[in-house]
Amino acid sequence: MIDQEDRIPVLIVGAGGAGLALSLLLHQQGIASVLIERRPDVSWYPRARNLNFPTLEVFRGLGLEAQVIAAGAHFSRTLRKATLASHGEEEFPSIEQFLHIADHLEVVTPEPPFWYCPQGRLEPLLLGEAKRRGCDVRYNTELTSFNPDSEGVSATITDRATGTLSVLQADYLLAADGAHSQIRKVLGVNGEGLGVLDEHYVFVYFRALWGELIRGYENDAILIDRQPRLLPDHRCGSWHVLDPRKIREGLHRRAV
Ligand SMILES: Cc1cc2nc3c(=O)[nH]c(=O)nc-3n(C[C@H](O)[C@H](O)[C@H](O)COP(=O)(O)OP(=O)(O)OC[C@H]3O[C@@H](n4cnc5c(N)ncnc54)[C@H](O)[C@@H]3O)c2cc1C
């Protein structure tokens, strides 16, 4: 049996930074919404790290500027070091430097150009505020299909804890389901740009006793510069330059 809920003005899919902010913005305008998220809880991964000043202005409009500033820190730098323990580093130009937004940004905005407040801190902050203001946010709840009709949209959602299906009728469906949005794919909305770049990174999150090594760099990204690296190849008497792409190709060849 499929439960049927009352019609709602807006269904938001995805409780990342975009979906949580949308829920608060609609609430501020007096528009009721239901925000659904398939994850069981907020994401604790840092992911999006630096907020730019237009984003900070949105939070100012929501009365959350002070909280976001307090949860964050100075703009995050990107540095290169030979090893984490090495002395000396190369600092990459900051976004501020190569974007050069304005000579006197203070004329444009009272906000700093960028502020480090990673997603793992921002999402709990936005969720806490959404709950406090009475927004309807449901985790463990996944959009499984939807049908646009003349009235709006009919969405089938699954409670991932129980497997229960229900149908929500909404006037509008807001797709905040991330960079790989299924909703966008179903609707045939294409992105523009360079497409998939030939660069791949593996992020490994771990805990370690490394306070000494990262003191002063807590909010920064450090590239450990061990590539390209020369390795002797005794079989063919040559030297190989290892780079991540070649390693990837090698792994792919081994996989097939
Ligand atoms: C490893 C990694 C590192 C990154 N580093 C950076 C960085 O340094 N700086 C930076 O600016 N950006 C970074 N990003 C990108 C950043 O995470 C995204 O730009 C940002 O999360 C986009 O926010 P969003 O709210 O649009 O989408 P998301 O945060 O992706 O949120 C979308 C949400 O929709 C949910 N969802 C999807 N489909 C459904 C469905 N059918 N039903 C219910 N829920 C659904 C997902 O579970 C997800 O929580 C990184 C991303 C990754 C993966």
The ligand as an ORCA input file, in Angstrom:
! r2SCAN-3c Opt
* xyz 0 1
  C      35.357     14.546     -2.171
  C      34.788     15.905     -2.534
  C      35.533     17.052     -2.279
  C      35.024     18.312     -2.598
  N      35.770     19.412     -2.329
  C      35.276     20.640     -2.582
  C      36.013     21.825     -2.251
  O      37.117     21.756     -1.746
  N      35.457     23.020     -2.520
  C      34.206     23.129     -3.086
  O      33.724     24.245     -3.276
  N      33.500     22.027     -3.409
  C      33.987     20.807     -3.185
  N      33.258     19.695     -3.518
  C      31.978     19.882     -4.229
  C      30.864     20.185     -3.244
  O      30.688     19.075     -2.394
  C      29.569     20.456     -4.025
  O      29.772     21.521     -4.910
  C      28.448     20.815     -3.062
  O      28.237     19.735     -2.184
  C      27.184     21.103     -3.830
  O      26.146     21.313     -2.870
  P      24.688     20.851     -3.205
  O      23.829     21.200     -2.032
  O      24.292     21.378     -4.538
  O      24.778     19.267     -3.411
  P      25.212     18.124     -2.384
  O      25.949     18.634     -1.213
  O      25.841     17.058     -3.232
  O      23.800     17.612     -1.858
  C      22.907     16.883     -2.683
  C      22.152     15.945     -1.758
  O      21.089     15.346     -2.492
  C      20.899     14.056     -1.960
  N      20.142     13.282     -2.947
  C      20.532     12.957     -4.201
  N      19.559     12.261     -4.830
  C      18.541     12.150     -3.937
  C      17.245     11.527     -3.993
  N      16.819     10.878     -5.092
  N      16.444     11.593     -2.903
  C      16.868     12.249     -1.777
  N      18.078     12.846     -1.659
  C      18.904     12.805     -2.736
  C      22.320     13.544     -1.721
  O      22.338     12.485     -0.765
  C      23.007     14.795     -1.219
  O      23.052     14.877      0.185
  C      33.745     18.423     -3.211
  C      32.996     17.256     -3.481
  C      33.513     16.021     -3.143
  C      32.680     14.776     -3.438
*
